[in-house]
Amino acid sequence: MRANGQVVIVGAGPVGLVLARLLADAAIPTVVLEAEAAIADELRASTFHPPTLDMLDTIGLGARLVEAGLQTPTWQVRRHADGEAAVFDLAVLKDDTAHPYRLQCEQIVLSRLLVADLATRPGVTLRFGARVTEVGQDADAAWATLDSGERLAGSYVVGCDGARSVVRRALGLPFEGKTYPETMILATTRFDFAAAMPGLSNVNYIWTDHPAFSGNFSLLRVPGRWRTSLYPAPGETVEEAQTPAAIERKLQAIVPRDGPYEVLEMRAYRIHQRIVPDYRSGRLILAGDAAHLNSPSGGMGMNGGIHDAFNLAAKLREIAEGADDAVLDRYTRQRQPVAAEQILGQADGNRERMRERDPAARRRILDGLRGIAEDPVRALPYLRRTSMIDGLRAAEAVS
């Protein structure tokens, strides 16, 4: 690293903040630049997988996050009409992780814990309202330029700035993949679906033939409310699907009730599957959604970004201790194939499974999933993969 040794991180989401926390442990000075005035509190990720919790334990935040969330030992694929389900029990992972469950907790909880923690760490500067408009590099340094004209230089600039990453655009890397035709509409309510739908888990992917839907929806529980993932019905425009009447119609189709549902929040967004071919060019580096985007089915996007941060921080620590920066090439070799094959690949398959409309095909899929879920010998490798344990082990095996 250069004499100042500083790393400039663009983006103060969970990925950028985790990276800053890890670099603080390595005594690497860091400045985090966030365009917004505060941590985003809109509806975003809400599932933490077992190995992510194991990682967060190493920086003293795992237990605090678990305390704030809902431990979720099972998840299921379910038919709405009769409640028949394949229920996966993560207890089989007890020898692979200290957290044999998913944790349902909004990502903002982790972000707030990290902001408070970073405020106590020397060498970390966190700047909100600092919008980066350009980044650049030469043989000796990299830099980020703010909309005010101020330039901040460091040994590296890391783009943790999401789908519209300024850093990725500066690298000129292709962001190959696709945008799915559907729009997801995320709505939350305090109504307790578990009390009305026997056998429900905290994480549920559900097929339905009700005309208010396009074939499926999901129900995910977080502390104090349920998150419902809805899609426009056939013949319904995206704009129509976002109206209170349309959301009410869909919620009533899930569980009919006499009074209206109280909808606390609503967010609509397109779903993408994209990835860059290389996570690094010189002194500019990418992590999280800046490098890869995936369908939210399976809850792997934020987790994969946090895994990126841990991997990258270890490489930057090696450099700070005297290693050649060629070790950063191993970051791409370890993380990019895992994202492409394990994260994007699984998320795409999960989406395709839930979009199946043929009753006979759904029957075959459900029978197959139940066969896996009810056999611990088959469930163990399946849950190692879906819980992202296999992906991390595969990355570690790459030299």
TAVENSUL-V432662 format. One record per pair of residues at least 24 apart in sequence whose ideal C-beta (glycine too) atoms are under 6 Angstrom apart, sorted by the first residue. I is the first residue (numbers start at 1). GAP is how many residues later the second one is. D is the distance in whole Angstrom. If there is no record, write none. Layout:
I;GAP;D, I;GAP;D
This chain:
1;154;4, 1;318;6, 1;319;6, 2;153;5, 5;24;6, 6;148;4, 7;147;5, 7;149;5, 8;136;5, 8;144;5, 8;146;4, 8;149;5, 9;149;5, 9;151;6, 10;122;5, 10;134;6, 10;149;5, 10;151;5, 10;157;6, 11;149;4, 11;150;4, 14;93;5, 14;96;5, 14;97;6, 14;288;6, 15;145;4, 15;272;5, 15;273;4, 15;290;4, 15;294;5, 16;144;3, 17;94;6, 17;97;4, 18;288;5, 18;291;4, 19;290;4, 19;294;6, 20;98;6, 20;104;6, 21;38;6, 21;93;6, 22;291;4, 23;290;6, 24;97;4, 24;100;5, 26;291;4, 28;292;5, 29;94;4, 30;94;5, 31;94;4, 31;121;6, 32;94;5, 33;94;6, 33;97;4, 33;99;6, 34;94;5, 35;96;4, 37;91;5, 37;92;5, 39;72;5, 41;67;5, 42;225;6, 43;143;5, 43;222;6, 43;224;4, 44;63;5, 45;62;4, 45;257;4, 46;58;6, 46;60;5, 46;176;5, 47;55;6, 47;252;3, 48;55;4, 49;254;5, 49;338;5, 49;339;5, 50;47;4, 50;49;5, 50;337;5, 51;337;6, 51;338;5, 51;341;5, 52;251;5, 52;254;5, 53;46;4, 54;43;6, 54;44;6, 55;255;5, 61;52;5, 64;49;6, 65;45;6, 66;37;6, 68;37;6, 68;41;5, 69;34;4, 69;35;6, 69;36;3, 70;34;4, 70;132;6, 70;153;6, 71;30;5, 72;29;6, 72;30;4, 72;32;5, 72;130;4, 72;131;6, 73;28;4, 74;127;5, 75;126;5, 75;128;4, 76;125;5, 76;128;5, 77;128;5, 77;292;6, 78;126;6, 78;128;5, 79;128;5, 80;126;5, 80;128;4, 86;280;6, 86;283;4, 86;284;4, 86;287;5, 87;286;6, 88;285;5, 90;293;6, 92;284;5, 92;287;5, 92;288;5, 92;291;6, 93;290;6, 96;293;6, 104;98;5, 104;117;6, 104;118;5, 106;116;6, 107;195;6, 132;34;5, 135;32;5, 135;35;4, 137;145;5, 137;146;4, 137;147;6, 142;141;4, 142;142;6, 156;127;5, 156;129;6, 157;127;5, 158;127;5, 159;127;5, 159;131;4, 160;127;5, 160;128;5, 161;129;6, 162;127;4, 163;126;5, 163;130;6, 165;125;4, 167;117;6, 168;118;6, 168;122;5, 171;110;5, 171;113;6, 173;103;4, 175;99;5, 175;101;6, 177;96;5, 177;97;3, 178;95;5, 179;91;6, 179;93;5, 180;91;4, 182;49;5, 183;55;5, 183;85;6, 183;87;6, 184;45;6, 184;85;6, 184;87;6, 185;45;5, 185;56;6, 185;57;6, 185;83;5, 186;43;6, 186;81;5, 187;41;5, 187;60;5, 187;76;5, 187;79;5, 188;37;5, 188;39;5, 188;76;5, 188;77;5, 189;37;6, 189;72;5, 189;73;6, 189;74;6, 190;35;5, 191;70;6, 193;26;5, 193;33;5, 196;59;5, 205;149;5, 207;155;6, 210;43;5, 212;37;5, 212;38;5, 212;41;4, 215;142;5, 216;138;4, 242;26;5, 271;24;5, 273;71;5, 273;75;6, 275;64;6, 275;65;5, 278;54;5, 279;52;6, 279;53;4, 279;57;6, 280;48;5, 280;52;6, 287;25;6, 292;47;4, 294;49;5, 294;50;5, 294;53;4, 295;52;4, 295;56;5, 297;50;5, 297;53;4, 297;54;5, 298;48;6, 298;49;5, 298;52;5, 300;43;5, 300;47;6, 303;85;6, 304;35;6, 304;39;5, 308;27;5, 311;24;6, 333;65;5, 334;61;4, 334;64;5, 338;53;4, 338;56;6, 338;57;5, 342;49;4
